Amino acid sequence: METLAITKNEKNYASIVHLSAFSKFLIPLGNYIVPIVLWSTKKRESSFVDYHGKQIINFQLSVLLYTILLGIIAVPAIVGTVLSNFTWNEIESGNLVLENMQINNLIGLGVFGFICCALIAILKIVEFFYIIYGSIKASEGEYFKYPFTINFLK
């Protein structure tokens, strides 16, 4: 992509931009705000930092989109499956007796909802390791593109 030599400072900064996505554990929405702030301060000075900043922001936005879509599928499937075990009179009166639930009523759509929840958990684990991997690649001076990422920023 770039024919000029990449300085150690650029490599370190690009690596920090990737790792800044972990700020979500300290700051709400930090995985979007901190990388955007770091990227925007150096994007005009270094095309290497610009590239890596766009990659981590696109990756974070893609993970958010995938999580929301899986959640939109999972929540109604699980709630609908659980509520299908009760009559409207039981729901309205609040007398929901969990002992009367039958396992065969939980199979099908509910299992699909739990699969979606498992996919969300797997997505979060993969996200964690890919952020570290992207940071390592940036510190080595390589251009790294996250898989299954939608390019919101080009």
URJO-V129176 format. One record per backbone hydrogen bond with DSSP energy under -1.0 kcal/mol. CO is the residue of the C=O (numbers start at 1). NH is the residue of the N-H. If there is no record, write none. Layout:
BEGIN
CO,NH  CO,NH
END
This chain:
BEGIN
7,11  8,12  9,13  10,14  11,15  12,16  13,17  14,18  15,19  16,20  18,21  19,22  20,23  21,24  22,25  23,26  23,27  27,30  29,32  29,33  30,34  32,36  33,37  34,38  35,39  36,40  37,41  39,43  42,46  46,50  47,51  48,52  49,53  50,54  51,55  52,56  53,57  54,58  55,59  56,60  57,61  58,62  59,63  60,64  61,65  62,66  63,67  64,68  65,69  66,70  67,71  68,72  69,73  70,74  71,75  73,77  74,78  75,79  76,80  77,81  78,82  79,83  80,84  82,85  83,86  87,91  88,92  89,93  90,94  94,96  97,100  98,101  102,105  103,106  108,112  109,113  110,114  111,115  112,116  113,117  114,118  115,119  116,120  117,121  118,122  119,123  120,124  121,125  122,126  123,127  124,128  125,129  126,130  127,131  128,132  129,133  130,134  131,135  132,136  133,137  134,138  135,139  136,140  137,142  138,141  150,152
END
